[in-house]
Amino acid sequence: MGILMDGLHGYMLDLVEERDPVLLEMESYAKEQEFPIIGALVGRLLSHYTQLIDAKRILELGSGYGYSAIYFSKAASDDAEIICTDTSEENKSMAISYFQRLAITNVKFIVGDGLEVINQLKGDFDIIYNDVDKEQYPQAFKVAVPRLRKGGLLITDNTLWYGRVLEATPKRESTKGVLEYNRLAFSDERVYSIINPIRDGVCVSIKL
Ligand SMILES: C[S@@+](CC[C@H](N)C(=O)[O-])C[C@H]1O[C@@H](n2cnc3c(N)ncnc32)[C@H](O)[C@@H]1O
């Protein structure tokens, strides 16, 4: 559950169509393990943006076990390229097995620090999706923005950080990271940003 008034999140979730049983299984696993995934509403938002800008090349920074990537994959064409990154080999193995069960062929998964992997990849991206550890958010912004094509999108999850962005004297490094990220997203003239308050706040920046 996120920052929206109790009930509204559930109401919107009820409006979303039935998910594939594999996605439901991934959601159950997240709940059991308390693994933070974006959930179906933010997933739908990712699919929306993919379709809106006809994204063909997408990079994820912090893919977990592949849940968010499935929303990009399903909304993009078969010839699109979705590149997942995560520091965990185990997350990769789980993701690959879910992708196989869903017959997904347009996703590849690189194990490593996404903020370094991005420098090893050539070319620009239509969408960069950022969901790494929150203290790394300012650095993610710095490496991602130059790698977006004009009109491309930087999409970052948890930018309201369960309301902690309102703390008068934030102590957690994660909260400081999110606050600095938002400051950059709203002051850097290379992008035009908005935070969608769905779930935990999704910041979407258009590269100008
Ligand atoms: C919130 S989870 C990702 C959830 C996923 N985006 C989803 O919704 O399905 C964050 C993930 O980022 C990974 N991570 C953290 N820092 C990272 C980094 N610098 N590079 C790549 N992955 C990172 C963690 O291992 C973790 O699996």
PDBQT file of the ligand as one rigid body, heavy atoms in Angstrom, charges set to zero:
ROOT
HETATM    1  C1  LIG A 301      12.637  -2.330  -5.560  1.00  0.00    +0.000 C 
HETATM    2  S1  LIG A 301      13.518  -3.670  -6.187  1.00  0.00    +0.000 S 
HETATM    3  C2  LIG A 301      13.096  -3.714  -7.895  1.00  0.00    +0.000 C 
HETATM    4  C3  LIG A 301      11.735  -4.171  -8.185  1.00  0.00    +0.000 C 
HETATM    5  C4  LIG A 301      11.389  -4.231  -9.650  1.00  0.00    +0.000 C 
HETATM    6  N1  LIG A 301      11.694  -2.993 -10.349  1.00  0.00    +0.000 N 
HETATM    7  C5  LIG A 301       9.926  -4.540  -9.811  1.00  0.00    +0.000 C 
HETATM    8  O1  LIG A 301       9.111  -3.688  -9.493  1.00  0.00    +0.000 OA
HETATM    9  O2  LIG A 301       9.621  -5.645 -10.251  1.00  0.00    +0.000 OA
HETATM   10  C6  LIG A 301      15.135  -2.990  -6.287  1.00  0.00    +0.000 C 
HETATM   11  C7  LIG A 301      16.135  -3.917  -6.917  1.00  0.00    +0.000 C 
HETATM   12  O3  LIG A 301      17.249  -3.137  -7.281  1.00  0.00    +0.000 OA
HETATM   13  C8  LIG A 301      18.408  -3.912  -7.106  1.00  0.00    +0.000 C 
HETATM   14  N2  LIG A 301      19.512  -2.929  -7.032  1.00  0.00    +0.000 N 
HETATM   15  C9  LIG A 301      19.817  -2.065  -6.035  1.00  0.00    +0.000 A 
HETATM   16  N3  LIG A 301      20.815  -1.257  -6.396  1.00  0.00    +0.000 NA
HETATM   17  C10 LIG A 301      21.155  -1.610  -7.677  1.00  0.00    +0.000 A 
HETATM   18  C11 LIG A 301      22.099  -1.147  -8.610  1.00  0.00    +0.000 A 
HETATM   19  N4  LIG A 301      22.943  -0.138  -8.328  1.00  0.00    +0.000 N 
HETATM   20  N5  LIG A 301      22.141  -1.729  -9.825  1.00  0.00    +0.000 NA
HETATM   21  C12 LIG A 301      21.300  -2.747 -10.138  1.00  0.00    +0.000 A 
HETATM   22  N6  LIG A 301      20.387  -3.228  -9.289  1.00  0.00    +0.000 NA
HETATM   23  C13 LIG A 301      20.309  -2.667  -8.076  1.00  0.00    +0.000 A 
HETATM   24  C14 LIG A 301      18.166  -4.763  -5.890  1.00  0.00    +0.000 C 
HETATM   25  O4  LIG A 301      18.914  -5.947  -5.942  1.00  0.00    +0.000 OA
HETATM   26  C15 LIG A 301      16.660  -5.017  -6.007  1.00  0.00    +0.000 C 
HETATM   27  O5  LIG A 301      16.403  -6.251  -6.613  1.00  0.00    +0.000 OA
ENDROOT
TORSDOF 0
